[in-house]
Amino acid sequence: MPTPLRQDTLFTGLTRPQMFAGVTYSYFVINAVVGIELFLLFRNWWVLLASVVIHGIGMLMHLEEPRIVDLWLTRVRTCPRVRNHKLWRCNSYRP
């Protein structure tokens, strides 16, 4: 009879992405760029509260899956819309 697999908590810690303030580093950089662009566009300090709200939304998204932004970026990069998407309602991978 086979023995059950042994679970190691260190493995889980080593496979998690780099996190900063509850979100991945890529999400944090995207949030910082959006916040700075909004500040430069509207020239108002209150606009930076939008970055806090966006960061809070990101923290909630990253609770379920820490790599959600990286998975979405990979999907957008490798699976573009095809010409007949409205007809077939699906995408295809680009070779």
N, C-alpha and C positions, 0 to 999 in steps of 0.2 A: 504494500500500500504506500503511495507516495506521501511524503511529508508536506505539510502546508507551507506556503511561501512565507518567508520572514519579512516583516515590514521594517524599514529603517527610516527614521525621521530625518536623518541627515541628508538622505537622497532627495527628499522633498524640498529641503532648504536650498540645496545646491542647484536645483532645476528651476527655481523661481526667477523671474526677471528682476533686473535692478529696479528697486522701488524708491520713490522720494515722496514723502508726505502722503503716503497712501495710494499713490498712482505710479504707473511706470514712468521711467525717465522720458520716453518719447512723448507720452501724453503731457507731461509737465512742460516740456519744451514747446509743444504745440499750443498749450494754454498760455504760456508766457508770450509767445509771438502774437496770439490773438488779443491778449490784454494790452500789449504795447501798441499794436495797430489801432485798437479802439481808442486808446488814450491819445494817440497822435491825430486821429481823425476828428474826435470831438473836443479835444483840449480841455477835458474836465476830469478831476480826480475821482468823481463819483462813478465814472465808467469802470474804474478798476474793480468795483464790487462785482461786475459781471465775471471777472476772472475767478473771484471767490465762489460764485455760484457754479461756474463751469467746473471748477475744481471739485466742488461737492458732488456734482453729478458724476464726475469721473471716479471719485472714491466709491460711490454706490455701484457703478458699473464694474469696478475692479474687485469688489468683494466676491462676486460669483466666479469670474474668470480673470486672472491677472494679465493674461496676454490678449485681451479683447481688442485693443487698439492695433496691436501687431497683426492679429488675424484679419482684422478688417482691412488694413493697409495691404496685406498680401492678396486678399481677395480682389480688391479694387485694381491692383497692379497686374494680376495674372488672369483675371476673368472679366474682360470688358464686355459691354453690351454688343450683341450681334445685330445685324441689320433687320432680321426678321424676329426680333424679340417679342414684338406685340402679337405676332401670329402664333409662335410656339411657346411663349411665356417661359423661356429658359435661356441661359447663357452657355457658352462653350469656352473651353480653355484655348488660349492662343498657343500654337506650337512653337 
